[in-house]
Amino acid sequence: MFRGRADGLRRILPATKLIIAALCVPLVLAGCGTQWFTRRVEVDTATVDEVRGIGNVVTQTIADPIYEGTVEVTAILIMDVGAGRFQEAHDVALNRLRQRGWTTASGGDTDSALMKSAKWKDVILKIGRFRDFEEYGATLEPKIDKVLHGDSAKSDTYVIVALSPYKE
């Protein structure tokens, strides 16, 4: 009498165990802090294209750190704006960006400036010195790195324009 029932349970138990295991695995992984799926946030290419217009782009790279499961891609432009020294280049870059609707959020009169745009609301832009490139956590191709660091007089006239995703 119980024989048929026990056989039925034997067939159901493996399937039930499999379903329970499948439901528990994501919970266990989430509890361990494992990041299986990351979200990528980056600046719109149209924004980068607009900023490229303020001078000659010597090279471009990215920094892509991960914060709490989100990859935040920063576009980094190393630019020659036709100035003879950094402070002049900084001012030229600031003025050209202001002409495109960017406003200074902080800084602007020293070695760096943060800017925002009403047109590109989810972007923060930073202007800085080339010599501070390592602070961005990005890398350059070895040949480009050698050329840029090889002529310190010329590279002192470059500005870094970094565009990062930003939410207020």
C-alpha positions as CSV (number, residue, x, y, z in Angstrom):
1,M,0.0,0.0,0.0
2,F,2.8,2.5,0.8
3,R,5.0,1.0,-1.8
4,G,3.6,3.1,-4.7
5,R,3.6,6.2,-2.6
6,A,7.3,5.8,-1.5
7,D,8.3,5.3,-5.2
8,G,6.5,8.4,-6.1
9,L,8.3,10.4,-3.3
10,R,11.6,9.0,-4.5
11,R,10.9,10.5,-7.9
12,I,9.7,13.8,-6.6
13,L,12.5,14.4,-4.0
14,P,15.3,14.7,-6.5
15,A,13.3,17.3,-8.6
16,T,12.3,19.2,-5.4
17,K,15.9,19.3,-4.2
18,L,17.0,20.6,-7.6
19,I,14.4,23.4,-7.5
20,I,15.3,24.3,-3.9
21,A,19.0,24.4,-4.8
22,A,18.3,26.6,-7.9
23,L,16.4,29.0,-5.7
24,C,19.0,29.2,-3.0
25,V,22.1,29.7,-5.1
26,P,21.4,33.3,-6.0
27,L,20.6,34.1,-2.3
28,V,23.8,32.5,-1.1
29,L,25.9,34.4,-3.8
30,A,24.2,37.7,-2.9
31,G,25.0,37.1,0.7
32,C,28.6,36.6,-0.1
33,G,28.9,39.9,-1.8
34,T,29.7,38.3,-5.1
35,Q,29.1,40.7,-8.0
36,W,28.1,38.5,-11.0
37,F,26.5,41.3,-12.9
38,T,27.9,44.8,-13.2
39,R,26.3,47.8,-14.6
40,R,28.3,50.1,-16.9
41,V,27.8,53.8,-16.8
42,E,29.6,56.1,-19.2
43,V,29.4,59.5,-20.8
44,D,27.5,59.9,-24.0
45,T,29.8,60.0,-27.0
46,A,28.2,63.2,-28.2
47,T,29.4,64.9,-25.1
48,V,33.0,63.7,-25.7
49,D,32.7,64.8,-29.3
50,E,31.6,68.3,-28.3
51,V,34.5,68.6,-25.8
52,R,37.0,67.3,-28.4
53,G,36.2,70.5,-30.4
54,I,38.1,72.8,-27.9
55,G,41.5,71.8,-29.2
56,N,43.7,69.1,-30.7
57,V,43.3,65.7,-29.0
58,V,46.8,64.3,-28.5
59,T,45.5,61.0,-27.2
60,Q,42.4,59.6,-25.5
61,T,42.0,56.8,-22.9
62,I,39.6,55.7,-20.2
63,A,39.5,54.9,-16.5
64,D,37.0,52.4,-15.5
65,P,36.9,51.7,-11.8
66,I,34.1,49.6,-10.3
67,Y,32.1,50.9,-7.3
68,E,29.5,48.7,-5.7
69,G,28.9,46.7,-8.8
70,T,28.9,49.7,-11.2
71,V,31.7,50.3,-13.7
72,E,32.0,54.1,-14.0
73,V,33.8,54.9,-17.2
74,T,35.6,58.2,-17.4
75,A,36.7,59.5,-20.8
76,I,40.1,61.1,-20.6
77,L,41.3,63.5,-23.3
78,I,44.9,64.8,-23.3
79,M,44.6,68.0,-25.3
80,D,46.8,70.7,-26.9
81,V,44.8,73.9,-27.0
82,G,47.6,75.9,-28.6
83,A,49.0,77.5,-25.4
84,G,52.6,78.1,-24.4
85,R,52.3,77.0,-20.7
86,F,49.8,75.2,-18.6
87,Q,48.1,78.1,-16.9
88,E,47.3,79.7,-20.3
89,A,46.1,76.3,-21.6
90,H,43.9,75.9,-18.5
91,D,42.3,79.3,-19.2
92,V,41.9,78.7,-22.9
93,A,40.2,75.3,-22.2
94,L,37.9,77.0,-19.6
95,N,36.9,79.7,-21.9
96,R,36.2,77.4,-24.9
97,L,34.1,75.1,-22.7
98,R,32.2,78.2,-21.3
99,Q,31.4,79.1,-24.9
100,R,29.8,75.7,-25.3
101,G,27.6,76.2,-22.3
102,W,29.7,74.6,-19.5
103,T,29.8,76.4,-16.2
104,T,32.4,76.2,-13.4
105,A,31.3,74.1,-10.5
106,S,34.5,74.6,-8.5
107,G,38.1,75.7,-9.0
108,G,38.8,77.4,-12.3
109,D,41.6,79.7,-11.2
110,T,44.4,77.2,-10.1
111,D,45.6,73.8,-11.5
112,S,42.2,72.3,-12.0
113,A,38.5,73.1,-12.4
114,L,35.3,71.1,-12.2
115,M,32.6,72.0,-14.7
116,K,28.9,71.1,-15.4
117,S,26.7,71.6,-18.4
118,A,22.9,72.2,-18.6
119,K,22.9,70.3,-21.9
120,W,24.8,67.3,-20.5
121,K,23.2,67.0,-17.0
122,D,24.7,63.6,-16.1
123,V,28.3,64.6,-16.7
124,I,31.0,66.2,-14.6
125,L,34.1,67.5,-16.4
126,K,37.5,68.1,-14.8
127,I,40.3,70.1,-16.4
128,G,43.8,69.3,-15.0
129,R,47.5,69.1,-15.7
130,F,49.1,66.3,-17.7
131,R,51.7,65.7,-15.0
132,D,48.8,64.6,-12.7
133,F,47.7,61.9,-15.2
134,E,48.4,59.1,-12.8
135,E,45.7,60.3,-10.4
136,Y,43.1,59.3,-12.9
137,G,43.9,55.6,-12.6
138,A,44.2,55.2,-16.4
139,T,47.0,53.9,-18.5
140,L,48.5,55.0,-21.9
141,E,49.9,52.8,-24.6
142,P,53.7,52.5,-23.9
143,K,54.7,54.3,-27.1
144,I,52.4,57.2,-26.4
145,D,53.4,57.3,-22.8
146,K,57.1,57.5,-23.7
147,V,56.5,60.3,-26.3
148,L,54.3,62.4,-23.9
149,H,56.6,62.0,-20.9
150,G,59.7,62.4,-23.1
151,D,59.1,66.1,-23.9
152,S,58.2,67.7,-20.6
153,A,58.3,71.2,-22.0
154,K,55.6,70.3,-24.5
155,S,53.6,68.1,-22.2
156,D,53.5,70.9,-19.7
157,T,51.3,72.8,-22.1
158,Y,48.7,70.0,-22.4
159,V,45.5,69.8,-20.4
160,I,43.6,66.8,-19.3
161,V,39.9,66.9,-19.8
162,A,38.2,64.1,-17.9
163,L,34.5,63.5,-18.4
164,S,32.8,61.3,-15.8
165,P,29.2,60.1,-15.3
166,Y,27.6,62.2,-12.5
167,K,24.3,62.0,-10.7
168,E,23.2,64.8,-8.3
